[in-house]
Amino acid sequence: MHNEQLSPRGAWIILGGVHLLNRTAPRRPDEPLILVRVPPQEVCQPATTVVVRWDTLGPCPTEALQLSGTRLGAARINGGELFPDAIAGTALRGLAGTETAPSLVPLCYLAQHPGGGYHAYAQIRFHPEDACFVRTTREPVGHGPVEELRWLGPVLTAHAESSTALNNHLRYFRKHFSGTELEFKYTLDPPPDIWAASMELLKALRNGKLEDCRPEYREEFQIHHTENHLFDVTGPESEIGYASFIPTVTAGHVLKRKWFTTDAFARREELTPGLDITPDRFEAFLCQDLGLQVRAMPPFQRVRYDIQCESMRTGHVYGIFLDRCALLAAPDVVLSQCELEYLRSRSILDHDQDEILAEMKRINLWLRQYLASQGWATEHTFYSKRSFLRDATALRPDIAEP
C-alpha cells in the first residue's frame, strides 16, 4: 500500500470526526483518522471543485490511523458501502470504533502533487450518494508519505481560516460584478421545443462535452414559469431601460430593473423583492413613487429552463437558459432565446474578474458551435425582451396596451 500511495497521481478521501470541521471539540491524539485511497476524481488540473460519487469508486484501500500516527488497522471497502444513509457503514465502524463512528464524515479530498506535497479540498456538501469538495490550498502542503500526516495541520488550519464560508448554508458562494448582468444572447430560429433542447444540452454537459465544466453540483436544473408585466423606461435619460414586475409563488411581486441605452453584454441590473402591489398599480408606482417616465408593454408568459454550468477549474457558475416568451394577448407572437449568464462563484481562493470574462468567452464559443450544430443560431445578439415587445407592438398595434 505504501508504494501505491507514492504514485504521482495519488488521491485520498480523508474521514474523521465532524468536530474537526466545525470545531465543536478539540482534537485528541488518540482519535482515529481514516485514509481512503480512491482513483483521482478531479475533472481537470488544477481543479477548484471535486465531486465524488461513492458508488463509482469501486474497492478502496482504507487505513485507520490515530492523529498521533499510530496505525489502527486496514481494510478494503467498496465505495458504495462507506456511507449508506450518510452514516458510517459496517466496515468503517469496525475501523473507527463504536465511539467515533457516529460522528465520522468526509473531511477533505487529498490530491498528491507530482512535485511533492498535497492539495486539499474541503468537504462542503455530504450526502449518501455523493460529496462535494472545494480546494483550500494555494500551494501543495505536507511533503512526505501520506501516512505521516504532515499535511493534516496545514489542511485543518486552512479550513479554520475559511470556516465561516465553508460551513455556512451556502457552501460557499460569492458574487462578482455585483449589480451588473453579464450575458450573451442567441435568438433561436427556428424555435425548438425548449424542454427537449434543455435535456439534450444538460446531457452534453453531464458527458463532459464542454471541457472542464459539469452541471453544478445538486443545482443543475431549474424551471421558471411566470407572467411578466414589462414597462419601457424612456426617461429620465439616466434611467433608460426597462422595469418588469414578476409575481412570486407566495405573494407580491419582484421588480426587475435594467438600465441601458443600447442592448449590450454588460448591463446594470437590480432586483427589488417583496413588493405588495397589484397590476393596476404598476404604472403609478413607477411614475409617482420612482419618478420614471414609462410606456406599458403587452404582458407576456415566460417559460425558462435554466441549466447551471460549473467550471470545475475555477469554481465559477454560469447559467445557460433556454427561454420562450409569448404574448398573453397573442400567443402566436413568440420570442425563443438561449442565454449564457454569469451567476456566482464557489471558490474561496481569489480570482481576477478578467478570468470570468475569458472563461465566459470560451464557454460562449462552445455554446455557439453547439447551437449552430442544431441549426438554431450561429451568432449571438443583444436582442432583449424590451426590444422584442417594442417590435411586436409596432407590427401589431392591436396588441399594444392602451
Secondary structure as a PSIPRED ss2 file (coil, helix, strand):
# PSIPRED VFORMAT (PSIPRED V4.0)

   1 M C   1.000  0.000  0.000
   2 H H   0.000  1.000  0.000
   3 N H   0.000  1.000  0.000
   4 E H   0.000  1.000  0.000
   5 Q H   0.000  1.000  0.000
   6 L C   1.000  0.000  0.000
   7 S C   1.000  0.000  0.000
   8 P C   1.000  0.000  0.000
   9 R C   1.000  0.000  0.000
  10 G C   1.000  0.000  0.000
  11 A E   0.000  0.000  1.000
  12 W E   0.000  0.000  1.000
  13 I E   0.000  0.000  1.000
  14 I E   0.000  0.000  1.000
  15 L E   0.000  0.000  1.000
  16 G E   0.000  0.000  1.000
  17 G E   0.000  0.000  1.000
  18 V C   1.000  0.000  0.000
  19 H H   0.000  1.000  0.000
  20 L H   0.000  1.000  0.000
  21 L H   0.000  1.000  0.000
  22 N H   0.000  1.000  0.000
  23 R C   1.000  0.000  0.000
  24 T C   1.000  0.000  0.000
  25 A C   1.000  0.000  0.000
  26 P C   1.000  0.000  0.000
  27 R C   1.000  0.000  0.000
  28 R C   1.000  0.000  0.000
  29 P C   1.000  0.000  0.000
  30 D C   1.000  0.000  0.000
  31 E C   1.000  0.000  0.000
  32 P E   0.000  0.000  1.000
  33 L E   0.000  0.000  1.000
  34 I E   0.000  0.000  1.000
  35 L E   0.000  0.000  1.000
  36 V E   0.000  0.000  1.000
  37 R E   0.000  0.000  1.000
  38 V C   1.000  0.000  0.000
  39 P C   1.000  0.000  0.000
  40 P C   1.000  0.000  0.000
  41 Q C   1.000  0.000  0.000
  42 E C   1.000  0.000  0.000
  43 V C   1.000  0.000  0.000
  44 C C   1.000  0.000  0.000
  45 Q C   1.000  0.000  0.000
  46 P C   1.000  0.000  0.000
  47 A C   1.000  0.000  0.000
  48 T C   1.000  0.000  0.000
  49 T E   0.000  0.000  1.000
  50 V E   0.000  0.000  1.000
  51 V E   0.000  0.000  1.000
  52 V E   0.000  0.000  1.000
  53 R E   0.000  0.000  1.000
  54 W H   0.000  1.000  0.000
  55 D H   0.000  1.000  0.000
  56 T H   0.000  1.000  0.000
  57 L C   1.000  0.000  0.000
  58 G C   1.000  0.000  0.000
  59 P E   0.000  0.000  1.000
  60 C E   0.000  0.000  1.000
  61 P E   0.000  0.000  1.000
  62 T E   0.000  0.000  1.000
  63 E E   0.000  0.000  1.000
  64 A E   0.000  0.000  1.000
  65 L E   0.000  0.000  1.000
  66 Q E   0.000  0.000  1.000
  67 L C   1.000  0.000  0.000
  68 S C   1.000  0.000  0.000
  69 G C   1.000  0.000  0.000
  70 T C   1.000  0.000  0.000
  71 R E   0.000  0.000  1.000
  72 L E   0.000  0.000  1.000
  73 G E   0.000  0.000  1.000
  74 A E   0.000  0.000  1.000
  75 A E   0.000  0.000  1.000
  76 R E   0.000  0.000  1.000
  77 I E   0.000  0.000  1.000
  78 N E   0.000  0.000  1.000
  79 G H   0.000  1.000  0.000
  80 G H   0.000  1.000  0.000
  81 E H   0.000  1.000  0.000
  82 L C   1.000  0.000  0.000
  83 F C   1.000  0.000  0.000
  84 P H   0.000  1.000  0.000
  85 D H   0.000  1.000  0.000
  86 A H   0.000  1.000  0.000
  87 I C   1.000  0.000  0.000
  88 A C   1.000  0.000  0.000
  89 G C   1.000  0.000  0.000
  90 T H   0.000  1.000  0.000
  91 A H   0.000  1.000  0.000
  92 L H   0.000  1.000  0.000
  93 R H   0.000  1.000  0.000
  94 G H   0.000  1.000  0.000
  95 L H   0.000  1.000  0.000
  96 A H   0.000  1.000  0.000
  97 G C   1.000  0.000  0.000
  98 T C   1.000  0.000  0.000
  99 E C   1.000  0.000  0.000
 100 T C   1.000  0.000  0.000
 101 A H   0.000  1.000  0.000
 102 P H   0.000  1.000  0.000
 103 S H   0.000  1.000  0.000
 104 L E   0.000  0.000  1.000
 105 V E   0.000  0.000  1.000
 106 P E   0.000  0.000  1.000
 107 L E   0.000  0.000  1.000
 108 C E   0.000  0.000  1.000
 109 Y E   0.000  0.000  1.000
 110 L E   0.000  0.000  1.000
 111 A E   0.000  0.000  1.000
 112 Q E   0.000  0.000  1.000
 113 H C   1.000  0.000  0.000
 114 P C   1.000  0.000  0.000
 115 G C   1.000  0.000  0.000
 116 G C   1.000  0.000  0.000
 117 G C   1.000  0.000  0.000
 118 Y E   0.000  0.000  1.000
 119 H E   0.000  0.000  1.000
 120 A E   0.000  0.000  1.000
 121 Y E   0.000  0.000  1.000
 122 A E   0.000  0.000  1.000
 123 Q E   0.000  0.000  1.000
 124 I E   0.000  0.000  1.000
 125 R E   0.000  0.000  1.000
 126 F E   0.000  0.000  1.000
 127 H C   1.000  0.000  0.000
 128 P C   1.000  0.000  0.000
 129 E C   1.000  0.000  0.000
 130 D E   0.000  0.000  1.000
 131 A E   0.000  0.000  1.000
 132 C E   0.000  0.000  1.000
 133 F E   0.000  0.000  1.000
 134 V E   0.000  0.000  1.000
 135 R E   0.000  0.000  1.000
 136 T C   1.000  0.000  0.000
 137 T C   1.000  0.000  0.000
 138 R C   1.000  0.000  0.000
 139 E C   1.000  0.000  0.000
 140 P C   1.000  0.000  0.000
 141 V E   0.000  0.000  1.000
 142 G C   1.000  0.000  0.000
 143 H C   1.000  0.000  0.000
 144 G C   1.000  0.000  0.000
 145 P C   1.000  0.000  0.000
 146 V H   0.000  1.000  0.000
 147 E H   0.000  1.000  0.000
 148 E H   0.000  1.000  0.000
 149 L C   1.000  0.000  0.000
 150 R C   1.000  0.000  0.000
 151 W C   1.000  0.000  0.000
 152 L H   0.000  1.000  0.000
 153 G H   0.000  1.000  0.000
 154 P H   0.000  1.000  0.000
 155 V H   0.000  1.000  0.000
 156 L H   0.000  1.000  0.000
 157 T H   0.000  1.000  0.000
 158 A H   0.000  1.000  0.000
 159 H H   0.000  1.000  0.000
 160 A H   0.000  1.000  0.000
 161 E H   0.000  1.000  0.000
 162 S C   1.000  0.000  0.000
 163 S H   0.000  1.000  0.000
 164 T H   0.000  1.000  0.000
 165 A H   0.000  1.000  0.000
 166 L H   0.000  1.000  0.000
 167 N C   1.000  0.000  0.000
 168 N C   1.000  0.000  0.000
 169 H C   1.000  0.000  0.000
 170 L C   1.000  0.000  0.000
 171 R C   1.000  0.000  0.000
 172 Y C   1.000  0.000  0.000
 173 F C   1.000  0.000  0.000
 174 R E   0.000  0.000  1.000
 175 K C   1.000  0.000  0.000
 176 H C   1.000  0.000  0.000
 177 F C   1.000  0.000  0.000
 178 S C   1.000  0.000  0.000
 179 G C   1.000  0.000  0.000
 180 T E   0.000  0.000  1.000
 181 E E   0.000  0.000  1.000
 182 L E   0.000  0.000  1.000
 183 E E   0.000  0.000  1.000
 184 F E   0.000  0.000  1.000
 185 K E   0.000  0.000  1.000
 186 Y E   0.000  0.000  1.000
 187 T E   0.000  0.000  1.000
 188 L C   1.000  0.000  0.000
 189 D C   1.000  0.000  0.000
 190 P C   1.000  0.000  0.000
 191 P C   1.000  0.000  0.000
 192 P C   1.000  0.000  0.000
 193 D C   1.000  0.000  0.000
 194 I H   0.000  1.000  0.000
 195 W H   0.000  1.000  0.000
 196 A H   0.000  1.000  0.000
 197 A H   0.000  1.000  0.000
 198 S H   0.000  1.000  0.000
 199 M H   0.000  1.000  0.000
 200 E H   0.000  1.000  0.000
 201 L H   0.000  1.000  0.000
 202 L H   0.000  1.000  0.000
 203 K H   0.000  1.000  0.000
 204 A H   0.000  1.000  0.000
 205 L H   0.000  1.000  0.000
 206 R H   0.000  1.000  0.000
 207 N C   1.000  0.000  0.000
 208 G C   1.000  0.000  0.000
 209 K C   1.000  0.000  0.000
 210 L C   1.000  0.000  0.000
 211 E C   1.000  0.000  0.000
 212 D C   1.000  0.000  0.000
 213 C E   0.000  0.000  1.000
 214 R E   0.000  0.000  1.000
 215 P E   0.000  0.000  1.000
 216 E C   1.000  0.000  0.000
 217 Y C   1.000  0.000  0.000
 218 R C   1.000  0.000  0.000
 219 E C   1.000  0.000  0.000
 220 E C   1.000  0.000  0.000
 221 F E   0.000  0.000  1.000
 222 Q E   0.000  0.000  1.000
 223 I E   0.000  0.000  1.000
 224 H E   0.000  0.000  1.000
 225 H E   0.000  0.000  1.000
 226 T E   0.000  0.000  1.000
 227 E E   0.000  0.000  1.000
 228 N E   0.000  0.000  1.000
 229 H E   0.000  0.000  1.000
 230 L E   0.000  0.000  1.000
 231 F E   0.000  0.000  1.000
 232 D E   0.000  0.000  1.000
 233 V E   0.000  0.000  1.000
 234 T E   0.000  0.000  1.000
 235 G E   0.000  0.000  1.000
 236 P C   1.000  0.000  0.000
 237 E H   0.000  1.000  0.000
 238 S H   0.000  1.000  0.000
 239 E H   0.000  1.000  0.000
 240 I C   1.000  0.000  0.000
 241 G E   0.000  0.000  1.000
 242 Y E   0.000  0.000  1.000
 243 A E   0.000  0.000  1.000
 244 S E   0.000  0.000  1.000
 245 F E   0.000  0.000  1.000
 246 I E   0.000  0.000  1.000
 247 P E   0.000  0.000  1.000
 248 T C   1.000  0.000  0.000
 249 V C   1.000  0.000  0.000
 250 T C   1.000  0.000  0.000
 251 A C   1.000  0.000  0.000
 252 G C   1.000  0.000  0.000
 253 H E   0.000  0.000  1.000
 254 V E   0.000  0.000  1.000
 255 L E   0.000  0.000  1.000
 256 K E   0.000  0.000  1.000
 257 R E   0.000  0.000  1.000
 258 K E   0.000  0.000  1.000
 259 W E   0.000  0.000  1.000
 260 F C   1.000  0.000  0.000
 261 T C   1.000  0.000  0.000
 262 T C   1.000  0.000  0.000
 263 D C   1.000  0.000  0.000
 264 A C   1.000  0.000  0.000
 265 F C   1.000  0.000  0.000
 266 A E   0.000  0.000  1.000
 267 R E   0.000  0.000  1.000
 268 R E   0.000  0.000  1.000
 269 E E   0.000  0.000  1.000
 270 E E   0.000  0.000  1.000
 271 L E   0.000  0.000  1.000
 272 T E   0.000  0.000  1.000
 273 P E   0.000  0.000  1.000
 274 G E   0.000  0.000  1.000
 275 L E   0.000  0.000  1.000
 276 D C   1.000  0.000  0.000
 277 I C   1.000  0.000  0.000
 278 T C   1.000  0.000  0.000
 279 P H   0.000  1.000  0.000
 280 D H   0.000  1.000  0.000
 281 R H   0.000  1.000  0.000
 282 F H   0.000  1.000  0.000
 283 E H   0.000  1.000  0.000
 284 A H   0.000  1.000  0.000
 285 F H   0.000  1.000  0.000
 286 L H   0.000  1.000  0.000
 287 C H   0.000  1.000  0.000
 288 Q H   0.000  1.000  0.000
 289 D H   0.000  1.000  0.000
 290 L C   1.000  0.000  0.000
 291 G C   1.000  0.000  0.000
 292 L C   1.000  0.000  0.000
 293 Q E   0.000  0.000  1.000
 294 V E   0.000  0.000  1.000
 295 R E   0.000  0.000  1.000
 296 A E   0.000  0.000  1.000
 297 M C   1.000  0.000  0.000
 298 P C   1.000  0.000  0.000
 299 P C   1.000  0.000  0.000
 300 F E   0.000  0.000  1.000
 301 Q E   0.000  0.000  1.000
 302 R E   0.000  0.000  1.000
 303 V E   0.000  0.000  1.000
 304 R E   0.000  0.000  1.000
 305 Y E   0.000  0.000  1.000
 306 D E   0.000  0.000  1.000
 307 I E   0.000  0.000  1.000
 308 Q E   0.000  0.000  1.000
 309 C E   0.000  0.000  1.000
 310 E E   0.000  0.000  1.000
 311 S E   0.000  0.000  1.000
 312 M C   1.000  0.000  0.000
 313 R C   1.000  0.000  0.000
 314 T C   1.000  0.000  0.000
 315 G C   1.000  0.000  0.000
 316 H E   0.000  0.000  1.000
 317 V E   0.000  0.000  1.000
 318 Y E   0.000  0.000  1.000
 319 G E   0.000  0.000  1.000
 320 I E   0.000  0.000  1.000
 321 F E   0.000  0.000  1.000
 322 L E   0.000  0.000  1.000
 323 D E   0.000  0.000  1.000
 324 R E   0.000  0.000  1.000
 325 C E   0.000  0.000  1.000
 326 A E   0.000  0.000  1.000
 327 L E   0.000  0.000  1.000
 328 L C   1.000  0.000  0.000
 329 A C   1.000  0.000  0.000
 330 A C   1.000  0.000  0.000
 331 P C   1.000  0.000  0.000
 332 D C   1.000  0.000  0.000
 333 V C   1.000  0.000  0.000
 334 V E   0.000  0.000  1.000
 335 L E   0.000  0.000  1.000
 336 S E   0.000  0.000  1.000
 337 Q E   0.000  0.000  1.000
 338 C E   0.000  0.000  1.000
 339 E E   0.000  0.000  1.000
 340 L E   0.000  0.000  1.000
 341 E E   0.000  0.000  1.000
 342 Y E   0.000  0.000  1.000
 343 L E   0.000  0.000  1.000
 344 R E   0.000  0.000  1.000
 345 S E   0.000  0.000  1.000
 346 R C   1.000  0.000  0.000
 347 S C   1.000  0.000  0.000
 348 I C   1.000  0.000  0.000
 349 L C   1.000  0.000  0.000
 350 D C   1.000  0.000  0.000
 351 H C   1.000  0.000  0.000
 352 D C   1.000  0.000  0.000
 353 Q H   0.000  1.000  0.000
 354 D H   0.000  1.000  0.000
 355 E H   0.000  1.000  0.000
 356 I H   0.000  1.000  0.000
 357 L H   0.000  1.000  0.000
 358 A H   0.000  1.000  0.000
 359 E H   0.000  1.000  0.000
 360 M H   0.000  1.000  0.000
 361 K H   0.000  1.000  0.000
 362 R H   0.000  1.000  0.000
 363 I H   0.000  1.000  0.000
 364 N H   0.000  1.000  0.000
 365 L H   0.000  1.000  0.000
 366 W H   0.000  1.000  0.000
 367 L H   0.000  1.000  0.000
 368 R H   0.000  1.000  0.000
 369 Q H   0.000  1.000  0.000
 370 Y H   0.000  1.000  0.000
 371 L H   0.000  1.000  0.000
 372 A H   0.000  1.000  0.000
 373 S H   0.000  1.000  0.000
 374 Q C   1.000  0.000  0.000
 375 G C   1.000  0.000  0.000
 376 W C   1.000  0.000  0.000
 377 A C   1.000  0.000  0.000
 378 T C   1.000  0.000  0.000
 379 E C   1.000  0.000  0.000
 380 H C   1.000  0.000  0.000
 381 T E   0.000  0.000  1.000
 382 F C   1.000  0.000  0.000
 383 Y C   1.000  0.000  0.000
 384 S C   1.000  0.000  0.000
 385 K H   0.000  1.000  0.000
 386 R H   0.000  1.000  0.000
 387 S H   0.000  1.000  0.000
 388 F H   0.000  1.000  0.000
 389 L H   0.000  1.000  0.000
 390 R H   0.000  1.000  0.000
 391 D H   0.000  1.000  0.000
 392 A H   0.000  1.000  0.000
 393 T H   0.000  1.000  0.000
 394 A H   0.000  1.000  0.000
 395 L H   0.000  1.000  0.000
 396 R C   1.000  0.000  0.000
 397 P H   0.000  1.000  0.000
 398 D H   0.000  1.000  0.000
 399 I H   0.000  1.000  0.000
 400 A C   1.000  0.000  0.000
 401 E C   1.000  0.000  0.000
 402 P C   1.000  0.000  0.000
